[in-house]
Amino acid sequence: MKAALFPGNGTVVVVDRDVPRPGPGEVLVRTRASAICRSDIHLYHGNPVIGGDTAGAGAIVPGHEPAGEVAELGEGVTGLGVGDRITGYLPIGCDHCEYCASGYLMLCARWKCLGSDVDGGDADYLVLPARNCLPLPDEVSFVAGALMTDMFGSQYHTQKRLDVRGGKTVAVFGLGPMGAASILVAKAFGAEVVAVDLIKERLELASTLGAMATVDSQIDDPVEVIRELTGGRGVDVAIDCSGAPQAQNAALDVACKLGAVAFVGESRATEINPSDQIIRKLLRVVGGWYFPLGEWEEIARLVVEKKPALEGLVTHRYDIAEAPEAFRAFDRRETEKAVFTWA
């Protein structure tokens, strides 16, 4: 089979490997779609933000947003059959701690990350624990299924925690793939969205996805514009998907009193003013990361019923043999959401 590997120096090699065999409790999956994520670029350059010692060493197949068909069952696997359509759940936990028991496998002290610690979806086949095989509704394509986990699912969980719903206003800062997914989720929940970015094409996409207003932060001060749009009150919820300190501060500033803010974009350091931005507004601030296993049925049901334009987020599709070109273009921001597909 063909598989992509990162030597860690900003290059990709496509190698031939034997098809892996599933062990006890595992499933062999024939990959049908595997999405590229911005966090993959850290691996691409040998500076992983997630994963243990093996991450970034050039031996692990990347790809933490795969979807495909069950090709073979390992010993003891029940509840799945060959040919079942699935998408992959990113964290692999110990299955015994309090976090694994509650479905939050990514909080397990011994968790491993698909595509960083264990081989991921940028290959013709991958092996997953049976627990990490999430059933994909027949109405949903494999490409949409690949986007339902890290992007859509993460935003679903974050916005559910923030009680996003009809009658509320949401400001989204940073309109890359995660920010675009944030708009889709907020609209599916019935909220109105103001979208902020400094790239014209992203702002245009936000409008097509249903944002009621867009703000070009290179031209206008988003805090002033959003306050004007909301009669000085601010938005009920602000979500930063950029990780940029300026946007994080703007999110805190535009959230109304008793409002909520989520930080989703990865960031190592930001200076804020807790007294004015959080304490005296009784603001609720959360970190947005991934979703617990128990929410998958809710996420899938929302996608089937509301039909968010997930495939509309994909700007480029590639064959796995084109992995060097795909990651090079993604690294240079010549693409937005890119996906490897198999016929």
N, C-alpha and C positions, 0 to 999 in steps of 0.2 A: 504494500500500500504506500501511497505518497503521504508525507507528513512534513510540516514546516518546523524549523528549529531556529532559535536565535543564538548565534555565537556571542552576542552581547556587545557588538561594536557597531551597531546601526546597520546590520545586514541581516538577510534571511537566507537560509539554505533549505531547499526542498530535497528530502532524502527518501530512499526506498527502505521500508521496514517490513518485517513480518507482521501480519495481522495479529493483534494481541488476543489472548484467550481469557475469558472471564473466570475468576476464581469463585470459591463459595460465596454466595450472597451478592455476586456481581452480575452485570449484564454487558454483553457486547452490543454496541450501537453502531449502525451504519450511518455515518454523518450525512445529513441532507442540507444543512445550513449552519454556518458558524460566523458570528459577528465579530468585527474588530472593535475593541474598546480603547479609549484613551489611556487606560492604565497599562495596556499591552505595550505602549511605547516606552514605558519605563523599563520593561523587560528587554525590549528591542535594543535599548542603549546600555543594558547591563546594570541598571539601577532600579531594581524592583521596589515598589512601595508596599507590596503584600507578598508574603511567602517566607519560607524558611531558607536553609542553606542551599537547597537545590535550585531555588528560584534564581534565574539570571545566569545559571552556570552553563547554559547552552544544551542541556540534555533533555529538557522537558518540552513537550509539544504544547504551544500556547493555545488559547481559545477557551474562555470561560462562559461563552454564550452559545452553546451548541443545541441543535435539534436534529432528530433523526428517527430511525426505525430500529426496533429491537431485532438483532440478527441472531443472537444466541443467549441462552440462559445458563448461568453458572449453577452449581449444585445448591439446592435448598431454596432457590428463588421461587416464590409464589406470587400470584396476583398480576403477573405480567406474562405476555405471550409473544412469540416470534411474530414480527410484523406490526406490533403495537407502535403507535406514533407517540414520541416523548420529546420533552425538552429537558436539559440538564440543570440541576440545582447546584449552584457554585460551591458552597462550603461542604466539606466532608468532616464530620465530627467523630467523637469517640463513641457516641451512642449511649453513654452511661452517666454523664454529668447532668446537673440540673438544667443547663442551657440546652443540651441536646434533647432532654426529655420534654422541654417546652417548645421545641421546634426551632430554637435560635442557634443553629449549628455553628454560625459564624462567630459566636461568643464563646465557644468551647476553647479551653486553654490549649488543647491539643489538635485544634482544627487544621485541616489542610485545604489549600485553595486549588480548585480545578484550573489547569492551565498555568499554574505557577509552581505548585509542589508535586502535582501528579499530572500525567498527560491529559491535555484538553482536546478541544474539538477541531483544531486546524489540521485534520488528517482524515483519511477516508473512513477510518474506524476509531472508536475510543471505547474504553471500558469505564463503566460507572457502577458505584454501589446501587443495588436495586432501590434503596430508599431515595436516591438522588434522581431517579427517573420520574419526572412529573408527566402525567397523562396530558396529551395535547388534543384538544377537541378537533373533530373532523372538519369543522367549519373554519379552522385556522390554518394558514399555510405554515410550512416549515420556517420560512423567513420570518414571518410574524412571530412564530413560536420562539425563535432565537432571541427576539427582542423583548419578549414578555417577562424575562426573569430579571437580569441585572438592571435594565432600563425601566421598563414599565412596572415591574413588580416592586422594585425599590421605591419608586415614586408612589405607588399605591399604598405601601405600608407607611411611608412618611406622611402622606396627606391624610390617611385615615387617622393617624395619631393626632394630627392637627385639626381634625374635624372639618375638613374642607367639604362643602356641600352647597346646594342651591342657596342663593341670597348672599353668599360671601364673595369677597374680592381677593384675588391672589396675584402677587407680583412675582415674576420669575426673572432672576438675573442670571445671564449666561445661557445662550440658546444653542449650545452644542447638542449632541444627541440626547443627553440626559435632560437638558432644559426643554428640548422639544417634547420629550416624553412627559415631562412635568405638565406641559400645556394640555396634552391629550388626557392625562388623568384628571386634572382639574376640571376640564370641560365635561368629561364623563361623569364626574360627581355633581355637575350642575353649576359650578362657580364661574364668575367672570374673571378674565385674565388680562393683566398688563405685562407685556414682555419687553425685556431690556437687553440690549447687546450693542456692539459697535460695528458689527458686520452687516452690511445691507442685505445680503442674500438670506441670512438667518432671520432678520426681521421680516422679510417678505414671506418666508416659510411660516413664521409664527402667525402671520395674518391668515394664511390659508388654513392653518390648523385651528383657527377660531379665536385667537386673541382679540379682545375688543379694542386694544390700543397697543402700539409699539413705541418704544423710546430708543433713539439712537444716542447712546451715552457719550459719543464723540462730539455731538452737536449740542445736546440739551442735558441739563442736570436732572437725572431721573427722580431724585427726591422732590425737587420742585414740581416737576411735571405730574408725578403721581399724587402729590398733595393737592394740586389743582384739580386733577381728575376726580378726586374723592372729597372735594369740598373742604379740604384741610384736615380731614379725619385720619387719613392713611388707610392702608389695606388691612384686612383681617389676618392675612397670612402672607409672609414673604419667604421665598425659597431661593437660596443662592446655590447655583450649580456651577459657578465659575471657579470658586476657590480664591478669587482675587480679593485682597484686603479692602479695596475701595468698594467693591460690590457687596462684600459682607457687611461693611459699615452702612452702606445705603439700605440694605435689607433691614437692619436694625432700626434705622431712622424712619423708614416709611411704614413700618408696622404700627398699627393703632394701639391705643391703650387697651390692655387686656387682650392684645393680639398674640400672634405666634410667629416664630421664625425657625426655619430649618437650614442648617448648613450641610450641604450635600457635596459640593466641590472640595476635593482634597486640598489641604492647606497646612503648612507647618507653623506659621506664626502670623498673627494679626493683632493689632493694637485697637482696643475698643474703649468706650467710656461706659462702664456698667451702670453707674448711677443714673445718668440721663437716658441711656439707650435701653436699659433693661429694668432696673429696680423701680424707678419712679413711674414706669408705665405698666408695672406688674406683667411684664412680657414673659412668655414661655418660649424658651430656646431649646431646640432638640438637634441631635445629630441624625442625619438620614443616611442609611447605608444599604441594608438588604432586607428581605422579608422572611418571616418565619414560615416553616413548612406548612403549618396549618392554614395559611391564608391563600394557598395556591388555588383552591376551588373557587374562592371569591374572585380572585384575579381572572381566572379563566372565564368565569360566568360573566364578569363585567365586559371582557373583550368580546364574547359571543353576543351579548345583548346590546351593547352600545356601539360595537364595530368601530373603534378608534382606528384612524388611518396609520397603523403601525408601518406598513410597507412604504408609506409616503415619506418616512424618515430616511429611507435608504437611497443614497445618491449614486452608489457604485456597487456592482456585483462582479466577483472574480472567480475564476477557477483556482483551485489550490496550487496548481503549477505556476500561477501568476503571483504567488505570495510575495516575492521580492518587490515587484512593482506595486502591489497593493499596500504594503506597509510603508514603502518609501513615499507614496502619494499621501497616505494618511498622516505620516509624520510631518510632512510639509503643509498639512491642512489644505490639500488640494481636493480632498473629499470630506464629506461629513460622515454619516454612518455608512460603513462599507461592510459587505457580507460575502463570505465564500459560499458558493452554492454547488450542489451536485445534482446531476440529472436523475 
